[in-house]
Amino acid sequence: MASNKAYKSFSQFYPYYLTEHANKKNRLLHFCGTTLLILILLISILLQKWWALLFIPLVGYGFAWIGHFFIEKNKPATFTYPLYSLAGDFVMFWHMLTGKIDEQLQNSNKLKEKRF
């Protein structure tokens, strides 16, 4: 089943992932969700409130899916590529945090143009 998928590696997948997050508002929602996810994880560990971990999928997917369904109007990549998508979210979060997201988006768009 996995052999039918178009992306065989994360390095192939990530440019596609970024093009699915072209809208800045969608990326901001992803950033908020990932930030909350990290905070919940840290607070759960520090305070040993393990029940709080139940909120991780809610904030992680909730913010992202709102961005996809209502802003970007596309299907979240997590439905087809769950692990690559999870990794992509954290890499995109890092690129946003370090101010490199615009450069990464430009590179992804150039790759997309070469394919078509």
Biopython code that builds the backbone (N, CA, C, O; Angstrom):
import numpy as np
from Bio.PDB.StructureBuilder import StructureBuilder

atoms = [
    (1, "MET", "N", (0.816, -1.184, 0.000)),
    (1, "MET", "CA", (0.000, 0.000, 0.000)),
    (1, "MET", "C", (0.872, 1.266, 0.000)),
    (1, "MET", "O", (0.573, 2.230, -0.705)),
    (2, "ALA", "N", (1.927, 1.254, 0.778)),
    (2, "ALA", "CA", (2.811, 2.421, 0.860)),
    (2, "ALA", "C", (3.498, 2.691, -0.471)),
    (2, "ALA", "O", (3.858, 3.831, -0.762)),
    (3, "SER", "N", (3.685, 1.641, -1.291)),
    (3, "SER", "CA", (4.375, 1.838, -2.562)),
    (3, "SER", "C", (3.547, 2.673, -3.545)),
    (3, "SER", "O", (4.099, 3.187, -4.517)),
    (4, "ASN", "N", (2.239, 2.822, -3.315)),
    (4, "ASN", "CA", (1.391, 3.629, -4.182)),
    (4, "ASN", "C", (1.513, 5.123, -3.896)),
    (4, "ASN", "O", (1.032, 5.940, -4.682)),
    (5, "LYS", "N", (2.127, 5.481, -2.821)),
    (5, "LYS", "CA", (2.243, 6.884, -2.450)),
    (5, "LYS", "C", (3.307, 7.577, -3.295)),
    (5, "LYS", "O", (4.312, 6.976, -3.674)),
    (6, "ALA", "N", (3.067, 8.841, -3.576)),
    (6, "ALA", "CA", (3.952, 9.594, -4.457)),
    (6, "ALA", "C", (5.277, 9.953, -3.796)),
    (6, "ALA", "O", (6.288, 10.073, -4.487)),
    (7, "TYR", "N", (5.299, 10.126, -2.492)),
    (7, "TYR", "CA", (6.503, 10.589, -1.803)),
    (7, "TYR", "C", (7.139, 9.441, -1.039)),
    (7, "TYR", "O", (6.532, 8.841, -0.151)),
    (8, "LYS", "N", (8.369, 9.158, -1.408)),
    (8, "LYS", "CA", (9.102, 8.045, -0.787)),
    (8, "LYS", "C", (9.999, 8.502, 0.351)),
    (8, "LYS", "O", (10.529, 7.672, 1.089)),
    (9, "SER", "N", (10.182, 9.824, 0.507)),
    (9, "SER", "CA", (11.034, 10.340, 1.577)),
    (9, "SER", "C", (10.479, 11.677, 2.059)),
    (9, "SER", "O", (9.702, 12.336, 1.368)),
    (10, "PHE", "N", (10.895, 12.053, 3.253)),
    (10, "PHE", "CA", (10.458, 13.329, 3.796)),
    (10, "PHE", "C", (11.001, 14.488, 2.974)),
    (10, "PHE", "O", (10.313, 15.496, 2.808)),
    (11, "SER", "N", (12.214, 14.370, 2.459)),
    (11, "SER", "CA", (12.796, 15.458, 1.670)),
    (11, "SER", "C", (12.008, 15.685, 0.379)),
    (11, "SER", "O", (11.980, 16.809, -0.123)),
    (12, "GLN", "N", (11.372, 14.657, -0.168)),
    (12, "GLN", "CA", (10.496, 14.819, -1.326)),
    (12, "GLN", "C", (9.152, 15.410, -0.907)),
    (12, "GLN", "O", (8.561, 16.205, -1.638)),
    (13, "PHE", "N", (8.676, 15.019, 0.268)),
    (13, "PHE", "CA", (7.362, 15.416, 0.751)),
    (13, "PHE", "C", (7.300, 16.875, 1.212)),
    (13, "PHE", "O", (6.307, 17.559, 0.962)),
    (14, "TYR", "N", (8.343, 17.350, 1.875)),
    (14, "TYR", "CA", (8.285, 18.660, 2.527)),
    (14, "TYR", "C", (7.982, 19.820, 1.572)),
    (14, "TYR", "O", (7.191, 20.691, 1.936)),
    (15, "PRO", "N", (8.562, 19.879, 0.387)),
    (15, "PRO", "CA", (8.175, 20.971, -0.528)),
    (15, "PRO", "C", (6.676, 20.956, -0.857)),
    (15, "PRO", "O", (6.035, 22.005, -0.917)),
    (16, "TYR", "N", (6.133, 19.765, -1.067)),
    (16, "TYR", "CA", (4.686, 19.636, -1.286)),
    (16, "TYR", "C", (3.929, 20.134, -0.062)),
    (16, "TYR", "O", (2.956, 20.878, -0.189)),
    (17, "TYR", "N", (4.371, 19.730, 1.113)),
    (17, "TYR", "CA", (3.727, 20.128, 2.367)),
    (17, "TYR", "C", (3.660, 21.650, 2.474)),
    (17, "TYR", "O", (2.629, 22.209, 2.848)),
    (18, "LEU", "N", (4.750, 22.304, 2.147)),
    (18, "LEU", "CA", (4.773, 23.766, 2.233)),
    (18, "LEU", "C", (3.808, 24.406, 1.239)),
    (18, "LEU", "O", (3.167, 25.405, 1.564)),
    (19, "THR", "N", (3.695, 23.856, 0.047)),
    (19, "THR", "CA", (2.774, 24.444, -0.927)),
    (19, "THR", "C", (1.320, 24.270, -0.482)),
    (19, "THR", "O", (0.451, 25.029, -0.912)),
    (20, "GLU", "N", (1.052, 23.303, 0.355)),
    (20, "GLU", "CA", (-0.283, 23.113, 0.921)),
    (20, "GLU", "C", (-0.545, 24.076, 2.083)),
    (20, "GLU", "O", (-1.641, 24.106, 2.643)),
    (21, "HIS", "N", (0.467, 24.853, 2.431)),
    (21, "HIS", "CA", (0.381, 25.845, 3.519)),
    (21, "HIS", "C", (0.785, 27.220, 3.001)),
    (21, "HIS", "O", (1.500, 27.964, 3.672)),
    (22, "ALA", "N", (0.322, 27.544, 1.808)),
    (22, "ALA", "CA", (0.705, 28.800, 1.162)),
    (22, "ALA", "C", (0.125, 30.026, 1.866)),
    (22, "ALA", "O", (0.735, 31.095, 1.855)),
    (23, "ASN", "N", (-1.041, 29.876, 2.473)),
    (23, "ASN", "CA", (-1.690, 31.001, 3.130)),
    (23, "ASN", "C", (-1.066, 31.254, 4.502)),
    (23, "ASN", "O", (-0.976, 30.351, 5.334)),
    (24, "LYS", "N", (-0.646, 32.478, 4.719)),
    (24, "LYS", "CA", (0.028, 32.845, 5.971)),
    (24, "LYS", "C", (-0.855, 32.615, 7.197)),
    (24, "LYS", "O", (-0.353, 32.255, 8.262)),
    (25, "LYS", "N", (-2.160, 32.821, 7.055)),
    (25, "LYS", "CA", (-3.082, 32.609, 8.185)),
    (25, "LYS", "C", (-3.140, 31.129, 8.568)),
    (25, "LYS", "O", (-3.224, 30.784, 9.746)),
    (26, "ASN", "N", (-3.096, 30.274, 7.570)),
    (26, "ASN", "CA", (-3.076, 28.836, 7.838)),
    (26, "ASN", "C", (-1.793, 28.454, 8.583)),
    (26, "ASN", "O", (-1.828, 27.702, 9.557)),
    (27, "ARG", "N", (-0.673, 28.979, 8.112)),
    (27, "ARG", "CA", (0.600, 28.692, 8.795)),
    (27, "ARG", "C", (0.586, 29.215, 10.227)),
    (27, "ARG", "O", (1.127, 28.572, 11.126)),
    (28, "LEU", "N", (-0.027, 30.375, 10.444)),
    (28, "LEU", "CA", (-0.113, 30.936, 11.792)),
    (28, "LEU", "C", (-0.951, 30.040, 12.704)),
    (28, "LEU", "O", (-0.603, 29.841, 13.867)),
    (29, "LEU", "N", (-2.041, 29.507, 12.186)),
    (29, "LEU", "CA", (-2.842, 28.570, 12.984)),
    (29, "LEU", "C", (-2.037, 27.321, 13.327)),
    (29, "LEU", "O", (-2.108, 26.827, 14.452)),
    (30, "HIS", "N", (-1.273, 26.810, 12.363)),
    (30, "HIS", "CA", (-0.408, 25.659, 12.636)),
    (30, "HIS", "C", (0.614, 26.012, 13.731)),
    (30, "HIS", "O", (0.866, 25.222, 14.641)),
    (31, "PHE", "N", (1.182, 27.189, 13.622)),
    (31, "PHE", "CA", (2.186, 27.636, 14.595)),
    (31, "PHE", "C", (1.573, 27.710, 15.992)),
    (31, "PHE", "O", (2.188, 27.271, 16.964)),
    (32, "CYS", "N", (0.370, 28.261, 16.098)),
    (32, "CYS", "CA", (-0.316, 28.353, 17.399)),
    (32, "CYS", "C", (-0.592, 26.961, 17.962)),
    (32, "CYS", "O", (-0.356, 26.704, 19.142)),
    (33, "GLY", "N", (-1.092, 26.066, 17.113)),
    (33, "GLY", "CA", (-1.380, 24.706, 17.559)),
    (33, "GLY", "C", (-0.134, 23.975, 18.022)),
    (33, "GLY", "O", (-0.163, 23.291, 19.045)),
    (34, "THR", "N", (0.957, 24.108, 17.286)),
    (34, "THR", "CA", (2.200, 23.444, 17.660)),
    (34, "THR", "C", (2.777, 24.042, 18.936)),
    (34, "THR", "O", (3.304, 23.316, 19.779)),
    (35, "THR", "N", (2.682, 25.355, 19.082)),
    (35, "THR", "CA", (3.151, 26.006, 20.312)),
    (35, "THR", "C", (2.366, 25.495, 21.512)),
    (35, "THR", "O", (2.954, 25.151, 22.537)),
    (36, "LEU", "N", (1.052, 25.443, 21.393)),
    (36, "LEU", "CA", (0.220, 24.929, 22.494)),
    (36, "LEU", "C", (0.529, 23.469, 22.780)),
    (36, "LEU", "O", (0.581, 23.057, 23.938)),
    (37, "LEU", "N", (0.733, 22.689, 21.730)),
    (37, "LEU", "CA", (1.093, 21.283, 21.893)),
    (37, "LEU", "C", (2.371, 21.143, 22.727)),
    (37, "LEU", "O", (2.426, 20.340, 23.658)),
    (38, "ILE", "N", (3.373, 21.914, 22.392)),
    (38, "ILE", "CA", (4.648, 21.861, 23.117)),
    (38, "ILE", "C", (4.458, 22.295, 24.568)),
    (38, "ILE", "O", (5.007, 21.679, 25.482)),
    (39, "LEU", "N", (3.680, 23.357, 24.779)),
    (39, "LEU", "CA", (3.421, 23.828, 26.141)),
    (39, "LEU", "C", (2.669, 22.792, 26.964)),
    (39, "LEU", "O", (3.001, 22.567, 28.128)),
    (40, "ILE", "N", (1.672, 22.165, 26.379)),
    (40, "ILE", "CA", (0.932, 21.119, 27.087)),
    (40, "ILE", "C", (1.851, 19.965, 27.443)),
    (40, "ILE", "O", (1.795, 19.441, 28.556)),
    (41, "LEU", "N", (2.689, 19.571, 26.508)),
    (41, "LEU", "CA", (3.632, 18.484, 26.768)),
    (41, "LEU", "C", (4.572, 18.833, 27.923)),
    (41, "LEU", "O", (4.767, 18.029, 28.834)),
    (42, "LEU", "N", (5.147, 20.021, 27.883)),
    (42, "LEU", "CA", (6.066, 20.447, 28.943)),
    (42, "LEU", "C", (5.373, 20.550, 30.304)),
    (42, "LEU", "O", (5.894, 20.078, 31.315)),
    (43, "ILE", "N", (4.211, 21.162, 30.315)),
    (43, "ILE", "CA", (3.466, 21.307, 31.577)),
    (43, "ILE", "C", (3.075, 19.936, 32.126)),
    (43, "ILE", "O", (3.171, 19.695, 33.329)),
    (44, "SER", "N", (2.637, 19.047, 31.247)),
    (44, "SER", "CA", (2.271, 17.693, 31.679)),
    (44, "SER", "C", (3.439, 16.974, 32.329)),
    (44, "SER", "O", (3.276, 16.302, 33.347)),
    (45, "ILE", "N", (4.611, 17.117, 31.741)),
    (45, "ILE", "CA", (5.803, 16.457, 32.278)),
    (45, "ILE", "C", (6.240, 17.113, 33.585)),
    (45, "ILE", "O", (6.510, 16.431, 34.574)),
    (46, "LEU", "N", (6.306, 18.441, 33.576)),
    (46, "LEU", "CA", (6.779, 19.148, 34.778)),
    (46, "LEU", "C", (5.850, 18.973, 35.972)),
    (46, "LEU", "O", (6.311, 18.804, 37.101)),
    (47, "LEU", "N", (4.553, 19.011, 35.728)),
    (47, "LEU", "CA", (3.588, 18.892, 36.826)),
    (47, "LEU", "C", (3.070, 17.471, 37.016)),
    (47, "LEU", "O", (2.292, 17.195, 37.929)),
    (48, "GLN", "N", (3.511, 16.585, 36.149)),
    (48, "GLN", "CA", (3.077, 15.190, 36.146)),
    (48, "GLN", "C", (1.554, 15.082, 36.115)),
    (48, "GLN", "O", (0.948, 14.300, 36.847)),
    (49, "LYS", "N", (0.965, 15.884, 35.253)),
    (49, "LYS", "CA", (-0.488, 15.863, 35.020)),
    (49, "LYS", "C", (-0.716, 15.168, 33.676)),
    (49, "LYS", "O", (-0.944, 15.813, 32.653)),
    (50, "TRP", "N", (-0.648, 13.853, 33.708)),
    (50, "TRP", "CA", (-0.656, 13.078, 32.479)),
    (50, "TRP", "C", (-1.971, 13.181, 31.726)),
    (50, "TRP", "O", (-1.990, 13.003, 30.508)),
    (51, "TRP", "N", (-3.064, 13.461, 32.410)),
    (51, "TRP", "CA", (-4.355, 13.626, 31.759)),
    (51, "TRP", "C", (-4.338, 14.782, 30.756)),
    (51, "TRP", "O", (-5.102, 14.783, 29.791)),
    (52, "ALA", "N", (-3.474, 15.752, 30.986)),
    (52, "ALA", "CA", (-3.406, 16.915, 30.093)),
    (52, "ALA", "C", (-2.913, 16.527, 28.701)),
    (52, "ALA", "O", (-3.153, 17.247, 27.731)),
    (53, "LEU", "N", (-2.228, 15.396, 28.605)),
    (53, "LEU", "CA", (-1.750, 14.933, 27.295)),
    (53, "LEU", "C", (-2.909, 14.653, 26.339)),
    (53, "LEU", "O", (-2.723, 14.648, 25.122)),
    (54, "LEU", "N", (-4.084, 14.426, 26.878)),
    (54, "LEU", "CA", (-5.258, 14.187, 26.039)),
    (54, "LEU", "C", (-5.604, 15.395, 25.163)),
    (54, "LEU", "O", (-6.280, 15.253, 24.145)),
    (55, "PHE", "N", (-5.141, 16.571, 25.558)),
    (55, "PHE", "CA", (-5.426, 17.784, 24.794)),
    (55, "PHE", "C", (-4.485, 17.975, 23.603)),
    (55, "PHE", "O", (-4.745, 18.808, 22.734)),
    (56, "ILE", "N", (-3.413, 17.221, 23.560)),
    (56, "ILE", "CA", (-2.437, 17.381, 22.474)),
    (56, "ILE", "C", (-3.059, 17.166, 21.094)),
    (56, "ILE", "O", (-2.870, 18.013, 20.221)),
    (57, "PRO", "N", (-3.790, 16.076, 20.854)),
    (57, "PRO", "CA", (-4.394, 15.938, 19.520)),
    (57, "PRO", "C", (-5.413, 17.038, 19.219)),
    (57, "PRO", "O", (-5.539, 17.477, 18.075)),
    (58, "LEU", "N", (-6.127, 17.474, 20.231)),
    (58, "LEU", "CA", (-7.129, 18.518, 20.032)),
    (58, "LEU", "C", (-6.494, 19.815, 19.532)),
    (58, "LEU", "O", (-6.963, 20.397, 18.554)),
    (59, "VAL", "N", (-5.431, 20.269, 20.196)),
    (59, "VAL", "CA", (-4.797, 21.516, 19.756)),
    (59, "VAL", "C", (-3.937, 21.299, 18.514)),
    (59, "VAL", "O", (-3.885, 22.155, 17.632)),
    (60, "GLY", "N", (-3.265, 20.155, 18.449)),
    (60, "GLY", "CA", (-2.398, 19.889, 17.304)),
    (60, "GLY", "C", (-3.178, 19.804, 16.000)),
    (60, "GLY", "O", (-2.809, 20.432, 15.008)),
    (61, "TYR", "N", (-4.249, 19.031, 16.004)),
    (61, "TYR", "CA", (-5.055, 18.888, 14.798)),
    (61, "TYR", "C", (-6.103, 19.984, 14.668)),
    (61, "TYR", "O", (-6.404, 20.419, 13.557)),
    (62, "GLY", "N", (-6.653, 20.430, 15.768)),
    (62, "GLY", "CA", (-7.736, 21.416, 15.733)),
    (62, "GLY", "C", (-7.359, 22.690, 14.999)),
    (62, "GLY", "O", (-8.057, 23.109, 14.076)),
    (63, "PHE", "N", (-6.272, 23.300, 15.400)),
    (63, "PHE", "CA", (-5.830, 24.532, 14.749)),
    (63, "PHE", "C", (-5.491, 24.287, 13.274)),
    (63, "PHE", "O", (-5.853, 25.077, 12.402)),
    (64, "ALA", "N", (-4.799, 23.190, 13.016)),
    (64, "ALA", "CA", (-4.376, 22.878, 11.641)),
    (64, "ALA", "C", (-5.580, 22.637, 10.740)),
    (64, "ALA", "O", (-5.632, 23.158, 9.625)),
    (65, "TRP", "N", (-6.539, 21.863, 11.205)),
    (65, "TRP", "CA", (-7.682, 21.533, 10.361)),
    (65, "TRP", "C", (-8.575, 22.736, 10.115)),
    (65, "TRP", "O", (-9.163, 22.855, 9.040)),
    (66, "ILE", "N", (-8.687, 23.619, 11.077)),
    (66, "ILE", "CA", (-9.430, 24.860, 10.848)),
    (66, "ILE", "C", (-8.753, 25.635, 9.714)),
    (66, "ILE", "O", (-9.424, 26.153, 8.821)),
    (67, "GLY", "N", (-7.437, 25.710, 9.758)),
    (67, "GLY", "CA", (-6.692, 26.403, 8.705)),
    (67, "GLY", "C", (-6.885, 25.784, 7.342)),
    (67, "GLY", "O", (-7.008, 26.499, 6.348)),
    (68, "HIS", "N", (-6.912, 24.462, 7.280)),
    (68, "HIS", "CA", (-7.067, 23.800, 5.987)),
    (68, "HIS", "C", (-8.490, 23.892, 5.453)),
    (68, "HIS", "O", (-8.702, 24.222, 4.286)),
    (69, "PHE", "N", (-9.461, 23.602, 6.307)),
    (69, "PHE", "CA", (-10.836, 23.554, 5.832)),
    (69, "PHE", "C", (-11.433, 24.930, 5.561)),
    (69, "PHE", "O", (-12.225, 25.080, 4.631)),
    (70, "PHE", "N", (-11.074, 25.929, 6.347)),
    (70, "PHE", "CA", (-11.726, 27.234, 6.231)),
    (70, "PHE", "C", (-10.865, 28.320, 5.581)),
    (70, "PHE", "O", (-11.404, 29.289, 5.047)),
    (71, "ILE", "N", (-9.560, 28.176, 5.616)),
    (71, "ILE", "CA", (-8.689, 29.205, 5.042)),
    (71, "ILE", "C", (-8.056, 28.707, 3.741)),
    (71, "ILE", "O", (-8.244, 29.305, 2.681)),
    (72, "GLU", "N", (-7.319, 27.627, 3.831)),
    (72, "GLU", "CA", (-6.603, 27.102, 2.659)),
    (72, "GLU", "C", (-7.555, 26.372, 1.707)),
    (72, "GLU", "O", (-7.333, 26.327, 0.497)),
    (73, "LYS", "N", (-8.620, 25.804, 2.281)),
    (73, "LYS", "CA", (-9.627, 25.042, 1.531)),
    (73, "LYS", "C", (-9.015, 23.855, 0.781)),
    (73, "LYS", "O", (-9.288, 23.627, -0.398)),
    (74, "ASN", "N", (-8.186, 23.114, 1.503)),
    (74, "ASN", "CA", (-7.610, 21.895, 0.955)),
    (74, "ASN", "C", (-7.656, 20.791, 2.012)),
    (74, "ASN", "O", (-7.951, 21.047, 3.180)),
    (75, "LYS", "N", (-7.369, 19.595, 1.597)),
    (75, "LYS", "CA", (-7.397, 18.443, 2.499)),
    (75, "LYS", "C", (-6.061, 18.359, 3.238)),
    (75, "LYS", "O", (-5.006, 18.385, 2.603)),
    (76, "PRO", "N", (-6.091, 18.258, 4.578)),
    (76, "PRO", "CA", (-4.831, 18.149, 5.315)),
    (76, "PRO", "C", (-4.001, 16.951, 4.846)),
    (76, "PRO", "O", (-4.530, 15.863, 4.619)),
    (77, "ALA", "N", (-2.718, 17.168, 4.708)),
    (77, "ALA", "CA", (-1.808, 16.108, 4.252)),
    (77, "ALA", "C", (-1.744, 14.953, 5.239)),
    (77, "ALA", "O", (-1.349, 13.845, 4.879)),
    (78, "THR", "N", (-2.129, 15.207, 6.469)),
    (78, "THR", "CA", (-2.064, 14.161, 7.492)),
    (78, "THR", "C", (-2.972, 12.979, 7.169)),
    (78, "THR", "O", (-2.745, 11.877, 7.668)),
    (79, "PHE", "N", (-4.003, 13.191, 6.337)),
    (79, "PHE", "CA", (-4.889, 12.090, 5.969)),
    (79, "PHE", "C", (-4.188, 11.075, 5.074)),
    (79, "PHE", "O", (-4.503, 9.886, 5.117)),
    (80, "THR", "N", (-3.246, 11.534, 4.273)),
    (80, "THR", "CA", (-2.532, 10.651, 3.354)),
    (80, "THR", "C", (-1.136, 10.290, 3.859)),
    (80, "THR", "O", (-0.668, 9.166, 3.672)),
    (81, "TYR", "N", (-0.488, 11.243, 4.490)),
    (81, "TYR", "CA", (0.890, 11.068, 4.954)),
    (81, "TYR", "C", (0.988, 11.454, 6.434)),
    (81, "TYR", "O", (1.562, 12.498, 6.744)),
    (82, "PRO", "N", (0.453, 10.656, 7.349)),
    (82, "PRO", "CA", (0.389, 11.081, 8.756)),
    (82, "PRO", "C", (1.748, 11.348, 9.398)),
    (82, "PRO", "O", (1.894, 12.344, 10.107)),
    (83, "LEU", "N", (2.734, 10.502, 9.177)),
    (83, "LEU", "CA", (4.036, 10.715, 9.827)),
    (83, "LEU", "C", (4.824, 11.837, 9.170)),
    (83, "LEU", "O", (5.426, 12.662, 9.859)),
    (84, "TYR", "N", (4.824, 11.873, 7.837)),
    (84, "TYR", "CA", (5.504, 12.970, 7.141)),
    (84, "TYR", "C", (4.854, 14.308, 7.496)),
    (84, "TYR", "O", (5.536, 15.318, 7.668)),
    (85, "SER", "N", (3.542, 14.294, 7.601)),
    (85, "SER", "CA", (2.822, 15.528, 7.925)),
    (85, "SER", "C", (3.166, 16.017, 9.330)),
    (85, "SER", "O", (3.360, 17.214, 9.543)),
    (86, "LEU", "N", (3.241, 15.102, 10.277)),
    (86, "LEU", "CA", (3.627, 15.464, 11.654)),
    (86, "LEU", "C", (5.028, 16.058, 11.663)),
    (86, "LEU", "O", (5.270, 17.095, 12.281)),
    (87, "ALA", "N", (5.941, 15.395, 10.975)),
    (87, "ALA", "CA", (7.313, 15.910, 10.885)),
    (87, "ALA", "C", (7.317, 17.262, 10.169)),
    (87, "ALA", "O", (8.024, 18.182, 10.579)),
    (88, "GLY", "N", (6.529, 17.382, 9.102)),
    (88, "GLY", "CA", (6.452, 18.624, 8.353)),
    (88, "GLY", "C", (5.973, 19.784, 9.203)),
    (88, "GLY", "O", (6.447, 20.911, 9.057)),
    (89, "ASP", "N", (5.034, 19.503, 10.087)),
    (89, "ASP", "CA", (4.524, 20.560, 10.958)),
    (89, "ASP", "C", (5.625, 21.096, 11.873)),
    (89, "ASP", "O", (5.736, 22.306, 12.072)),
    (90, "PHE", "N", (6.430, 20.202, 12.423)),
    (90, "PHE", "CA", (7.511, 20.647, 13.311)),
    (90, "PHE", "C", (8.639, 21.344, 12.543)),
    (90, "PHE", "O", (9.238, 22.295, 13.045)),
    (91, "VAL", "N", (8.923, 20.875, 11.342)),
    (91, "VAL", "CA", (9.945, 21.544, 10.527)),
    (91, "VAL", "C", (9.448, 22.922, 10.106)),
    (91, "VAL", "O", (10.196, 23.898, 10.153)),
    (92, "MET", "N", (8.181, 22.999, 9.693)),
    (92, "MET", "CA", (7.614, 24.294, 9.324)),
    (92, "MET", "C", (7.597, 25.233, 10.539)),
    (92, "MET", "O", (7.892, 26.421, 10.409)),
    (93, "PHE", "N", (7.256, 24.704, 11.704)),
    (93, "PHE", "CA", (7.280, 25.483, 12.941)),
    (93, "PHE", "C", (8.678, 26.064, 13.163)),
    (93, "PHE", "O", (8.820, 27.242, 13.488)),
    (94, "TRP", "N", (9.695, 25.242, 12.988)),
    (94, "TRP", "CA", (11.081, 25.687, 13.161)),
    (94, "TRP", "C", (11.451, 26.760, 12.132)),
    (94, "TRP", "O", (12.090, 27.758, 12.466)),
    (95, "HIS", "N", (11.045, 26.543, 10.886)),
    (95, "HIS", "CA", (11.335, 27.534, 9.853)),
    (95, "HIS", "C", (10.632, 28.859, 10.139)),
    (95, "HIS", "O", (11.187, 29.922, 9.861)),
    (96, "MET", "N", (9.434, 28.809, 10.686)),
    (96, "MET", "CA", (8.735, 30.043, 11.056)),
    (96, "MET", "C", (9.437, 30.708, 12.235)),
    (96, "MET", "O", (9.613, 31.926, 12.252)),
    (97, "LEU", "N", (9.829, 29.922, 13.199)),
    (97, "LEU", "CA", (10.492, 30.440, 14.399)),
    (97, "LEU", "C", (11.824, 31.101, 14.064)),
    (97, "LEU", "O", (12.199, 32.098, 14.681)),
    (98, "THR", "N", (12.532, 30.549, 13.095)),
    (98, "THR", "CA", (13.857, 31.065, 12.732)),
    (98, "THR", "C", (13.811, 32.069, 11.578)),
    (98, "THR", "O", (14.850, 32.559, 11.135)),
    (99, "GLY", "N", (12.596, 32.373, 11.092)),
    (99, "GLY", "CA", (12.462, 33.362, 10.019)),
    (99, "GLY", "C", (12.847, 32.858, 8.641)),
    (99, "GLY", "O", (13.105, 33.662, 7.745)),
    (100, "LYS", "N", (12.893, 31.547, 8.452)),
    (100, "LYS", "CA", (13.310, 30.983, 7.164)),
    (100, "LYS", "C", (12.145, 30.457, 6.332)),
    (100, "LYS", "O", (12.354, 29.837, 5.289)),
    (101, "ILE", "N", (10.926, 30.702, 6.786)),
    (101, "ILE", "CA", (9.777, 30.113, 6.092)),
    (101, "ILE", "C", (9.595, 30.670, 4.686)),
    (101, "ILE", "O", (9.272, 29.918, 3.766)),
    (102, "ASP", "N", (9.796, 31.965, 4.501)),
    (102, "ASP", "CA", (9.624, 32.554, 3.161)),
    (102, "ASP", "C", (10.604, 31.950, 2.160)),
    (102, "ASP", "O", (10.235, 31.643, 1.026)),
    (103, "GLU", "N", (11.834, 31.785, 2.580)),
    (103, "GLU", "CA", (12.851, 31.169, 1.720)),
    (103, "GLU", "C", (12.463, 29.734, 1.372)),
    (103, "GLU", "O", (12.586, 29.316, 0.221)),
    (104, "GLN", "N", (11.999, 28.991, 2.357)),
    (104, "GLN", "CA", (11.594, 27.605, 2.132)),
    (104, "GLN", "C", (10.393, 27.534, 1.189)),
    (104, "GLN", "O", (10.332, 26.656, 0.328)),
    (105, "LEU", "N", (9.446, 28.446, 1.345)),
    (105, "LEU", "CA", (8.284, 28.487, 0.457)),
    (105, "LEU", "C", (8.688, 28.798, -0.984)),
    (105, "LEU", "O", (8.174, 28.187, -1.921)),
    (106, "GLN", "N", (9.602, 29.743, -1.159)),
    (106, "GLN", "CA", (10.082, 30.070, -2.506)),
    (106, "GLN", "C", (10.737, 28.861, -3.150)),
    (106, "GLN", "O", (10.488, 28.568, -4.319)),
    (107, "ASN", "N", (11.576, 28.153, -2.392)),
    (107, "ASN", "CA", (12.234, 26.952, -2.920)),
    (107, "ASN", "C", (11.215, 25.883, -3.282)),
    (107, "ASN", "O", (11.360, 25.204, -4.298)),
    (108, "SER", "N", (10.182, 25.729, -2.455)),
    (108, "SER", "CA", (9.144, 24.734, -2.719)),
    (108, "SER", "C", (8.358, 25.081, -3.966)),
    (108, "SER", "O", (8.033, 24.202, -4.763)),
    (109, "ASN", "N", (8.050, 26.356, -4.140)),
    (109, "ASN", "CA", (7.314, 26.784, -5.337)),
    (109, "ASN", "C", (8.137, 26.587, -6.596)),
    (109, "ASN", "O", (7.592, 26.236, -7.643)),
    (110, "LYS", "N", (9.449, 26.810, -6.509)),
    (110, "LYS", "CA", (10.331, 26.580, -7.665)),
    (110, "LYS", "C", (10.341, 25.099, -8.040)),
    (110, "LYS", "O", (10.300, 24.751, -9.220)),
    (111, "LEU", "N", (10.396, 24.228, -7.023)),
    (111, "LEU", "CA", (10.365, 22.782, -7.296)),
    (111, "LEU", "C", (9.046, 22.376, -7.924)),
    (111, "LEU", "O", (9.010, 21.547, -8.833)),
    (112, "LYS", "N", (7.961, 22.962, -7.436)),
    (112, "LYS", "CA", (6.639, 22.654, -7.968)),
    (112, "LYS", "C", (6.547, 23.068, -9.439)),
    (112, "LYS", "O", (5.988, 22.335, -10.255)),
    (113, "GLU", "N", (7.088, 24.229, -9.778)),
    (113, "GLU", "CA", (7.071, 24.720, -11.150)),
    (113, "GLU", "C", (7.889, 23.807, -12.077)),
    (113, "GLU", "O", (7.517, 23.606, -13.233)),
    (114, "LYS", "N", (8.972, 23.269, -11.586)),
    (114, "LYS", "CA", (9.808, 22.371, -12.400)),
    (114, "LYS", "C", (9.070, 21.085, -12.742)),
    (114, "LYS", "O", (9.252, 20.527, -13.824)),
    (115, "ARG", "N", (8.229, 20.611, -11.809)),
    (115, "ARG", "CA", (7.499, 19.368, -12.028)),
    (115, "ARG", "C", (6.419, 19.528, -13.084)),
    (115, "ARG", "O", (6.065, 18.556, -13.750)),
    (116, "PHE", "N", (5.885, 20.736, -13.251)),
    (116, "PHE", "CA", (4.730, 20.941, -14.149)),
    (116, "PHE", "C", (5.078, 21.809, -15.306)),
    (116, "PHE", "O", (4.226, 22.080, -16.153)),
]
sb = StructureBuilder()
sb.init_structure("model")
sb.init_model(0)
sb.init_chain("A")
sb.init_seg("    ")
for serial, (resi, resn, name, xyz) in enumerate(atoms, 1):
    if name == "N":
        sb.init_residue(resn, " ", resi, " ")
    sb.init_atom(name, np.array(xyz, "f"), 0.0, 1.0, " ", f" {name:<3s}", serial, name[0])
structure = sb.get_structure()
